Amino acid sequence: MYVTAGTLDESLDLIRRVRAVVAEIPVWLGGGATTENVGRVVDLVDGVTVATSIKHGDMANPVDPRLAAAFVGAIREAGSPGTGLPT
């Protein structure tokens, strides 16, 4: 299930409420993850979608490999086993 709301804090609150009701299904953050905040997110979700934060804020831009690498590095630094990435 993808969960997203107007702000990251609203999304995280909604994710916590979803988990309390249906803990057995995978939950992904549907938007709002950035290199700066993904450490707050990884322990609560099974995955995240990322787009504009690795495209300089514009979906029309190509993925910036440096921003993508920094995003993955932030996930690894957070040490979340649920991401499927090595820590």
C-alpha angles and dihedrals in degrees: 000000000000115000125192137153138175096287135018092250090052090049092050091049090050091048090053090051092048091049091052091057104034107020094161099067126081113255124202128189103241098205146340099070115138135170088257098052106028090096088066091051110043097075091055102047142047092226146342136227116225130188124132096036089064093039099057091261097302125096089208091064121089119250110276106226092210093053091045091051090049090051092051089045090054090052091049091047089054087056099219113168091195092072096070089233122122114253 
